[in-house]
Amino acid sequence: MPLPTPATLFARTLFVGYFIAMGASHAINFNDHALLLKLKGVPASRLTTLLTVAMMLTGGILVLLDWHRQVGAGLLFIIMFLAAFVLHRFWEQTDAYTRLSEFGHMMKDLSLAGAALLLLS
């Protein structure tokens, strides 16, 4: 297997940095994240938070190390695609700023999901 180029390593690091940082944040602030999920109507919010931490950290590390990259990218795709529609339901917001913010978060999540799909090819 050829060694990755410096640009590939840099791109991979930038991509997974989000997931590793957010996975760590969810773990460190576990109760706050679980409460946020509960307030957004996510069932089993503590279990879901635990799964989110595991998927973000595992997926991020696997992609970063290019070891079972497809598994890691699949985990990241699943978490981001679901988060886009479960957590960022901008269409339910009545406040214009909140609606715009949630729309931006949904599009960011979909973009990251798309990038994860690219890593599957």
CYANA upper distance limits for C-alpha pairs under 8 A (distance plus 0.5 A):
  4 PRO  CA      8 THR  CA      6.40
  4 PRO  CA      9 LEU  CA      6.90
  5 THR  CA      9 LEU  CA      6.86
  6 PRO  CA     10 PHE  CA      6.59
  7 ALA  CA     11 ALA  CA      6.52
  8 THR  CA     12 ARG  CA      6.50
  9 LEU  CA     13 THR  CA      6.58
 10 PHE  CA     14 LEU  CA      6.66
 11 ALA  CA     15 PHE  CA      6.61
 12 ARG  CA     16 VAL  CA      6.71
 12 ARG  CA     63 VAL  CA      7.72
 12 ARG  CA     64 LEU  CA      6.45
 13 THR  CA     17 GLY  CA      6.30
 13 THR  CA     64 LEU  CA      6.70
 14 LEU  CA     18 TYR  CA      7.85
 15 PHE  CA     19 PHE  CA      8.26
 16 VAL  CA     20 ILE  CA      6.66
 16 VAL  CA     60 GLY  CA      5.40
 16 VAL  CA     61 ILE  CA      7.97
 16 VAL  CA     63 VAL  CA      7.59
 16 VAL  CA     64 LEU  CA      6.93
 17 GLY  CA     21 ALA  CA      6.45
 17 GLY  CA     60 GLY  CA      7.97
 18 TYR  CA     22 MET  CA      6.48
 19 PHE  CA     23 GLY  CA      6.27
 19 PHE  CA     56 MET  CA      5.60
 19 PHE  CA     57 LEU  CA      6.99
 19 PHE  CA     59 GLY  CA      8.37
 19 PHE  CA     60 GLY  CA      6.19
 19 PHE  CA     76 LEU  CA      8.40
 20 ILE  CA     24 ALA  CA      6.57
 20 ILE  CA     56 MET  CA      6.72
 20 ILE  CA     57 LEU  CA      5.70
 20 ILE  CA     60 GLY  CA      6.25
 20 ILE  CA     61 ILE  CA      7.95
 21 ALA  CA     25 SER  CA      6.60
 22 MET  CA     26 HIS  CA      6.53
 22 MET  CA     53 VAL  CA      8.48
 22 MET  CA     56 MET  CA      7.88
 23 GLY  CA     27 ALA  CA      6.75
 23 GLY  CA     52 THR  CA      7.58
 23 GLY  CA     53 VAL  CA      5.12
 23 GLY  CA     54 ALA  CA      7.88
 23 GLY  CA     55 MET  CA      8.48
 23 GLY  CA     56 MET  CA      5.69
 23 GLY  CA     57 LEU  CA      5.95
 24 ALA  CA     28 ILE  CA      6.55
 24 ALA  CA     53 VAL  CA      7.60
 24 ALA  CA     57 LEU  CA      7.92
 25 SER  CA     29 ASN  CA      6.35
 25 SER  CA     30 PHE  CA      8.29
 26 HIS  CA     30 PHE  CA      5.68
 26 HIS  CA     33 HIS  CA      6.49
 26 HIS  CA     49 THR  CA      7.61
 26 HIS  CA     52 THR  CA      8.38
 26 HIS  CA     53 VAL  CA      6.61
 27 ALA  CA     50 LEU  CA      8.20
 27 ALA  CA     53 VAL  CA      6.69
 29 ASN  CA     33 HIS  CA      6.79
 30 PHE  CA     34 ALA  CA      6.58
 30 PHE  CA     49 THR  CA      7.59
 31 ASN  CA     35 LEU  CA      6.57
 31 ASN  CA     46 ARG  CA      8.23
 32 ASP  CA     36 LEU  CA      6.72
 33 HIS  CA     37 LEU  CA      6.78
 33 HIS  CA     49 THR  CA      7.22
 34 ALA  CA     38 LYS  CA      6.70
 34 ALA  CA     45 SER  CA      5.60
 34 ALA  CA     46 ARG  CA      5.57
 34 ALA  CA     48 THR  CA      8.17
 34 ALA  CA     49 THR  CA      6.15
 35 LEU  CA     39 LEU  CA      6.62
 35 LEU  CA     45 SER  CA      7.62
 36 LEU  CA     40 LYS  CA      6.76
 37 LEU  CA     41 GLY  CA      6.89
 37 LEU  CA     42 VAL  CA      5.77
 37 LEU  CA     43 PRO  CA      8.49
 37 LEU  CA     45 SER  CA      6.01
 37 LEU  CA     49 THR  CA      8.25
 37 LEU  CA     87 LEU  CA      8.23
 38 LYS  CA     42 VAL  CA      5.80
 38 LYS  CA     43 PRO  CA      7.31
 38 LYS  CA     44 ALA  CA      8.23
 38 LYS  CA     45 SER  CA      5.85
 40 LYS  CA     87 LEU  CA      7.08
 42 VAL  CA     48 THR  CA      8.41
 42 VAL  CA     86 VAL  CA      8.21
 43 PRO  CA     48 THR  CA      8.20
 44 ALA  CA     48 THR  CA      6.50
 45 SER  CA     49 THR  CA      6.48
 46 ARG  CA     50 LEU  CA      6.76
 47 LEU  CA     51 LEU  CA      6.69
 48 THR  CA     52 THR  CA      6.53
 49 THR  CA     53 VAL  CA      6.72
 50 LEU  CA     54 ALA  CA      6.79
 51 LEU  CA     55 MET  CA      6.48
 52 THR  CA     56 MET  CA      6.48
 52 THR  CA     79 ILE  CA      7.45
 53 VAL  CA     57 LEU  CA      6.52
 54 ALA  CA     58 THR  CA      6.24
 55 MET  CA     59 GLY  CA      6.07
 55 MET  CA     75 LEU  CA      6.17
 55 MET  CA     76 LEU  CA      7.22
 55 MET  CA     79 ILE  CA      7.64
 56 MET  CA     60 GLY  CA      6.27
 56 MET  CA     75 LEU  CA      7.84
 56 MET  CA     76 LEU  CA      6.79
 56 MET  CA     79 ILE  CA      8.08
 57 LEU  CA     61 ILE  CA      6.52
 58 THR  CA     62 LEU  CA      6.57
 58 THR  CA     72 GLY  CA      7.09
 58 THR  CA     75 LEU  CA      8.47
 59 GLY  CA     63 VAL  CA      6.67
 59 GLY  CA     71 VAL  CA      7.62
 59 GLY  CA     72 GLY  CA      4.16
 59 GLY  CA     73 ALA  CA      6.56
 59 GLY  CA     74 GLY  CA      8.10
 59 GLY  CA     75 LEU  CA      5.99
 59 GLY  CA     76 LEU  CA      6.16
 60 GLY  CA     64 LEU  CA      6.50
 60 GLY  CA     72 GLY  CA      6.93
 60 GLY  CA     73 ALA  CA      8.34
 60 GLY  CA     76 LEU  CA      7.86
 61 ILE  CA     65 LEU  CA      6.56
 61 ILE  CA     72 GLY  CA      7.99
 62 LEU  CA     66 ASP  CA      6.33
 62 LEU  CA     67 TRP  CA      5.75
 62 LEU  CA     68 HIS  CA      6.52
 62 LEU  CA     69 ARG  CA      6.02
 62 LEU  CA     71 VAL  CA      8.04
 62 LEU  CA     72 GLY  CA      5.56
 62 LEU  CA     73 ALA  CA      8.47
 63 VAL  CA     67 TRP  CA      7.10
 63 VAL  CA     68 HIS  CA      7.85
 63 VAL  CA     69 ARG  CA      5.19
 63 VAL  CA     70 GLN  CA      8.23
 63 VAL  CA     72 GLY  CA      5.97
 63 VAL  CA     73 ALA  CA      6.93
 65 LEU  CA     69 ARG  CA      8.29
 68 HIS  CA     72 GLY  CA      7.01
 69 ARG  CA     73 ALA  CA      6.46
 69 ARG  CA    119 LEU  CA      7.88
 69 ARG  CA    120 LEU  CA      8.05
 70 GLN  CA     74 GLY  CA      6.44
 70 GLN  CA    119 LEU  CA      7.25
 70 GLN  CA    120 LEU  CA      5.57
 71 VAL  CA     75 LEU  CA      6.80
 72 GLY  CA     76 LEU  CA      6.81
 73 ALA  CA     77 PHE  CA      6.53
 73 ALA  CA    116 ALA  CA      5.47
 73 ALA  CA    117 LEU  CA      7.28
 73 ALA  CA    119 LEU  CA      6.64
 73 ALA  CA    120 LEU  CA      6.81
 74 GLY  CA     78 ILE  CA      6.72
 74 GLY  CA    116 ALA  CA      7.43
 74 GLY  CA    117 LEU  CA      7.78
 74 GLY  CA    120 LEU  CA      7.69
 75 LEU  CA     79 ILE  CA      6.83
 76 LEU  CA     80 MET  CA      6.60
 76 LEU  CA    113 ALA  CA      7.37
 76 LEU  CA    116 ALA  CA      6.80
 77 PHE  CA     81 PHE  CA      6.37
 77 PHE  CA    112 LEU  CA      7.94
 77 PHE  CA    113 ALA  CA      5.01
 77 PHE  CA    114 GLY  CA      7.81
 77 PHE  CA    116 ALA  CA      5.85
 77 PHE  CA    117 LEU  CA      6.98
 78 ILE  CA     82 LEU  CA      6.60
 78 ILE  CA    113 ALA  CA      7.95
 79 ILE  CA     83 ALA  CA      6.50
 80 MET  CA     84 ALA  CA      6.63
 80 MET  CA    109 ASP  CA      5.68
 80 MET  CA    110 LEU  CA      7.11
 80 MET  CA    112 LEU  CA      7.20
 80 MET  CA    113 ALA  CA      5.84
 81 PHE  CA     85 PHE  CA      7.54
 81 PHE  CA    109 ASP  CA      7.04
 81 PHE  CA    110 LEU  CA      6.43
 81 PHE  CA    113 ALA  CA      6.16
 82 LEU  CA     86 VAL  CA      6.40
 83 ALA  CA     87 LEU  CA      5.71
 83 ALA  CA     88 HIS  CA      7.49
 83 ALA  CA    106 MET  CA      8.20
 83 ALA  CA    109 ASP  CA      7.43
 84 ALA  CA     88 HIS  CA      6.01
 84 ALA  CA     89 ARG  CA      8.17
 84 ALA  CA    105 HIS  CA      7.74
 84 ALA  CA    106 MET  CA      4.97
 84 ALA  CA    107 MET  CA      7.78
 84 ALA  CA    109 ASP  CA      5.84
 84 ALA  CA    110 LEU  CA      6.74
 85 PHE  CA     89 ARG  CA      6.43
 85 PHE  CA    106 MET  CA      7.47
 88 HIS  CA    102 GLU  CA      5.53
 88 HIS  CA    103 PHE  CA      7.27
 88 HIS  CA    105 HIS  CA      6.96
 88 HIS  CA    106 MET  CA      5.91
 89 ARG  CA     93 GLN  CA      7.98
 89 ARG  CA    102 GLU  CA      7.16
 89 ARG  CA    103 PHE  CA      8.06
 89 ARG  CA    106 MET  CA      8.20
 90 PHE  CA     98 THR  CA      8.06
 90 PHE  CA     99 ARG  CA      5.29
 90 PHE  CA    100 LEU  CA      7.64
 90 PHE  CA    101 SER  CA      8.32
 90 PHE  CA    102 GLU  CA      5.40
 90 PHE  CA    103 PHE  CA      5.74
 90 PHE  CA    106 MET  CA      8.37
 91 TRP  CA     99 ARG  CA      7.37
 92 GLU  CA     99 ARG  CA      8.24
 93 GLN  CA     98 THR  CA      6.95
 93 GLN  CA     99 ARG  CA      5.60
 94 THR  CA     98 THR  CA      8.15
 94 THR  CA     99 ARG  CA      7.31
 95 ASP  CA     99 ARG  CA      6.54
 96 ALA  CA    100 LEU  CA      6.64
 97 TYR  CA    101 SER  CA      6.57
 98 THR  CA    102 GLU  CA      6.54
 99 ARG  CA    103 PHE  CA      6.56
100 LEU  CA    104 GLY  CA      6.66
101 SER  CA    105 HIS  CA      6.79
102 GLU  CA    106 MET  CA      6.57
103 PHE  CA    107 MET  CA      6.69
104 GLY  CA    108 LYS  CA      6.62
105 HIS  CA    109 ASP  CA      6.63
106 MET  CA    110 LEU  CA      6.69
107 MET  CA    111 SER  CA      6.53
108 LYS  CA    112 LEU  CA      6.70
109 ASP  CA    113 ALA  CA      6.60
110 LEU  CA    114 GLY  CA      6.61
111 SER  CA    115 ALA  CA      6.76
112 LEU  CA    116 ALA  CA      6.68
113 ALA  CA    117 LEU  CA      6.81
114 GLY  CA    118 LEU  CA      6.91
115 ALA  CA    119 LEU  CA      7.14
116 ALA  CA    120 LEU  CA      7.28
117 LEU  CA    121 SER  CA      7.63
